[in-house]
Amino acid sequence: MATRTVLITGSTSGIGLGIARAFARAKYNIIFNGLEQNGSELAAGIANEFQVGHLYSPANALDSNQLRTMIGEGLQKFKHIDVLINNCGIQHVAPIENFPDDKWEDILHINLTSAFILTKALLKPMRENKFGRIINVASAHGLFASEYKSAYVAAKHGILGLTKVTALEGAPFNINCNAICPGYVRTPLVDAQIRDQAKSHDISESEVIPRVFLHKQAVKKFIPIELIGKLALLLADEHSGTLTGTAIPIDGGWSAQ
C-alpha cells in the first residue's frame, strides 16, 4: 500500500476523476467519493490499473453525517488521511430574482459547507500526524463573477476565504491549504451548460464555446484536467508546506485581464 492516502470528493466523474487518476499514478491510496451508479466499479478499475489501495464511498455531500462517516471509514482502513481534495460541486444558472431557494441552499452546501465539514473532521488527525495537505478545487468564479451564477460564485468566493483561514490555522502543524481556480474544463457539468447556453442564445454548440464560454480566456481552449491533476500533486508534495493560503488560477489567461 502507498505511503500517503488522499480523499477526493466528487472523484467518480469530471475533474475529480482526473485528479484521482493522477494520484493513483503517483501511488497514493485513494478514497473515492461520488454518486455515479458505476462509481464503485470506476474506483476499483483505477485502483487495479495502478495497483494502489482504495476505498469507495457514496457519501452525499448534502449530508454532513455521511461525510463524517466517510472520514471514519477511511481512517479505519488506512489509519491516516494525508491529503484532502474538496472537489465536488453542482451548478444552476438563473437570474437572482428567479433563483430557486432550494438550489441556492444545495449549491452552498455541496460546494462550500461540505469542504468545511471534511476539513474540520481531518484537522485533528492531520495535526497528530504533523502532516496535512488540503486542496480546494474552486474556480475562476472564485476570483470573478458572471451573471446568473449567484450561488456558485458566492460558494466559490467562500471557499477561497475558507482556504485562507485553514492555511493560517494549519501552518504551525505542517498542514497547508490551497485553492485551485480553473477556467472552463470540458466535463459533464460544462457539457450541460453548453447545451443550455446554445439554446438560450439560439446558436449552435460549436459557436457557443468560443463566443460564451471561452470569450474571457486569452487561450481559447478548455483547461486540461491533466494539468489540474499535476498542480494538485505539487500542492500535496512533502516539500510544499510553505506554499499555502493561495488561490492559483489555471484559466487560460482570464485573470491576466
Buried (B, 14 or more C-beta within 10 A) or exposed (E): BBEBBBBBBBBBBBBBBBBBBBBBBBBBBBBBBBEBEEBBEBBEEBBEEBEBBBBBBBBBBBEBEBBBEBBEBBBEBBEBBBBBBBBBBBBBBBEEEEBEEEBBEBBBBBBBBBBBBBBBBBBEBBBEBEBBBBBBBBBBBBBBEEEBBBBBBBBBBBBBEBBBEBBEBBBEBBBBBBBBBBBBBBBEBBEEBBEEBBEEEEEEEEEBBEEBBBEBBEEEEBBBBEBBBBBBBBBBBEEBBEBBBBBBBBBBEBBEE
